[in-house]
Amino acid sequence: MMNRLLLTTVLSVGLALPAIAAQVQLGETLAENQEYTYWLLDAIKSMDPQINTDVEGSGIMRSLFEGLYNEDQTGGLVPGVATDHELSDDKTVYTFHLRDNAKWSNGDPVTAQDFVYAWKRLADPKTASEYAWYMELMQVKNAAKIIAGEAPVDDLGVKAVDDHTFEVTIEAPLPYFPKMLTHSSVFPVNQKVIEANGDKWTEPANLVGNGAYVLKEHILGEKVVMERNPNYWDDANTILTKVTALTINDENAALTRYLAGELDRTQVPAGQYPRLKQEYPNEAVSVPQSCSYIYMFNVDKEKGPAALQDIRVRKALSYAIDRDIVVNNILQGGQAPSYNWTHAATEGFKLPEIDYAKWTQDERTAKAKELLAEAGYGPDNPLKLTLNYNTSEAHKKIAIAVQQFWKGVGVELTLNNMEWKVHTDKMQNQDFEVARYAWCGDYNEASTYLDLFTSYSGHNNGKFFSERYDELMKQSKTAADPNPMYTEAEQILAEEMPMAPIYQYTKVEMIKPDMRGMGLNNLMQNWYLKDMYRVAN
C-alpha cells in the first residue's frame, strides 16, 4: 500500500446536515397504521449484497444493510455509516469516519473491518460476484489485478486504521467516487455470521444486517417480509413498522390487487397510464428514471449466431424497430424513444450526434432492408432468430411488436419467454441470440452505463469487444473532462451496434396517496424504507 498522505478535510457531500430518516413535514399527522406492502415483478435471487445484481433486490439491500453513504429524496449524498470523509491532496486516498453508534442487528458494533472484509469479498474471485468489476470501476488500488487472479486479495487498497476509520486508496482521482458508495455491492457484511452459516447466512433466521430493517420472512417467488431493526442507529426516526414485498409476475393482477387495497405501490401496466391518471390523479405517477431498455445481441464468436457477427445485420435489426410506436402506442407512460445507451438525463452527459436518430422511420426501415440484402438475407433466405425475454406483460407486448417490425424487413423472430432467474442465467452464460435487457444506473454519471460494454465488464453478456472502446473508458477515469470520451464511446456503440436501444425509462406507478418519502425526485429512483411513512387521511 502507498504511504499515508497528508489529508485535507472535504465537505463535498453536504454532511453538515443531520442524517434524519423519515422527515415528517410541518402540518402532517402520522397515520396509526405504519405498515407498507409493495409489488415485486420477480423473485429476489439473493439477499447477499455482494451477489445481488437486480434493481428490485437492491431496494431490499438498502433496507437490510447500510453503506458509507445514502441518498436523500433528490439523489444527494447524506451520511450512512460514515459521518464524513477526508481526501488526500493528490485525491487518491479517502479516509472515512464511521459513526460510533452503528450496530449490526445482533447488537455487535459496525467497524471499519466490516467494510474491509466486504470489499475484499467483492473483489475476491472465489466469491464469483458479477459485480466484482465494480471494485475495478471504482479504481480501488490493485482491484483489477485481484479480480484477474494476478494478486492476492489482501493487496486491495482498503484498510481499517481503527474501528471507526476506514481508508481507501484508489489508482487515480475519480471525482464521482463518493457517488459510487451508495451501491449495495459495497455494503458491509458480518464476517462472523457468514463464516458460521456459509451459503445459508442470508436465510431469515441467520441474516444479520446493519440497515433500518431486519428480514423476518423470505419465500422465494412469493414474498419478503421486513420489520424495523431496533439496533439501527437511527431507529428513533424510522417510522414504518413492517414492510411486505409481494412477488406478482402479472402486472394486471398486481394492479387489481392494488385497487382492492392489498398493495400500496405497484407498476402501471403498459398502455394504462393515461386512463389511470385520469381516474386516479393523486395516485398515478410518471417520473424520470435512469434506466435504458435494449435488445442485446449475442456477438460471442463461439456461442452467438453467425449472422450477428455481421455489423450490417445488427444495424438492420436496430433500424427496423419503430421506437415511437413502442413508447406512444404500447407503453404510454412518458418514456422516450432511444437511439443511444446512456440515459439522456444523466448528470453532465451530453447526448452525442447519432445519425440514424435523425432519420424518419421509413428511412430506417428502407436502410434495414438494404443492409440485410447486402448480408445475404431476403424473401428466399429469411434471417431466423430467437428473442429471450423475462415474464412481463410490457416485455411481451414489445416483443410482439418487434416481431412484426422485423418481419417487415425479412426476419423471422421466435419469442421465448421465461422467468427472470432463468433469463439472467442464460444471458450470463451466452445462451441466447437476442435478449431483452435493461440497465439502471448505479450512480448518476455516464460511466455507469458506458463501462458495461467494456471487455472487462461483469455484465457485458453479449461479449462485445472493441479495443478502442476499452481504451476510451480507461482514459476517461483520469481525464479532466471525460465527456469527449463518452461521446466517442456512444458513437462506437452506434456504429458497432452490439445492442438495439429501444427506450429510456420513466417510473410509472400507482402509489397510495397517504404514502410519503418515496424518493420520486431522485433520478436513480433509489428509495429507502427508513425515509417512508404514512400520513393520516
Helices and strands as residue ranges (DSSP letters): E 7-10, E 35-40, H 55-64, E 69-71, E 77-79, E 82-88, E 93-98, H 112-123, G 125-127, H 132-137, H 143-147, G 153-155, E 158-162, E 165-169, G 177-182, G 184-186, H 191-197, G 198-202, E 213-219, E 223-228, G 235-237, E 242-247, H 251-259, E 265-267, H 273-279, E 284-297, G 306-309, H 311-319, H 323-325, I 326-331, E 336-337, G 355-358, H 361-374, E 383-390, H 393-407, E 411-418, H 420-428, E 434-440, H 447-450, G 451-453, H 467-476, H 483-496, E 499-511, E 515-516, G 529-531, E 533-534
